[in-house]
Amino acid sequence: MKTGLIAALGLALAAPAFADDMGRVKNDADRTAKNVGDEMKNGSDTAQDKLKTDGGMHKARRHAKRHARNAKKDMRNKASDMKKNAEK
């Protein structure tokens, strides 16, 4: 009986540490998923550029969106790196 109570108390005290780890893992997975989605869109844009079938406003808008995606990706990665460094 005492062993069961000690085990339950140990799990209750350790639960927040596990929850924090899982939150960080989830955030890393979300960041990775967003980065993969952005890379897919960038690949599509690159393919359209190689075909050279469009120009003007469509091309300018596509390039602006690509630069915005790359900037967001860089900020996500920097923020994640800063959080990891702060936790050490």
C-alpha positions, 0 to 999 in steps of 0.5 A: 500500500505504501509503495503504491502511494509513493509511486502515485506521489512520484508520478504526480510530482513528475507529471509537469516535467513530462508535460513540458517536454511534450509541449516542446516536442509538439512545438518542434513538430508544428514548426517542422510541419510549417517549414515543410509546407513552405518548402513545398510552396517554394518548390512550386514557385521555382518550377513555375520560374523555370518554365518561364511562362508567366511574368508581370504582377503574377510573378512579382506577387509569387516572389513576394510571397516566397520572400515572406514565407522564407522570412517567417521560416527564419523567424520560427527557427530563430525563436525555437533556437532561442528557446532551446538556448534559454532552457539550457 
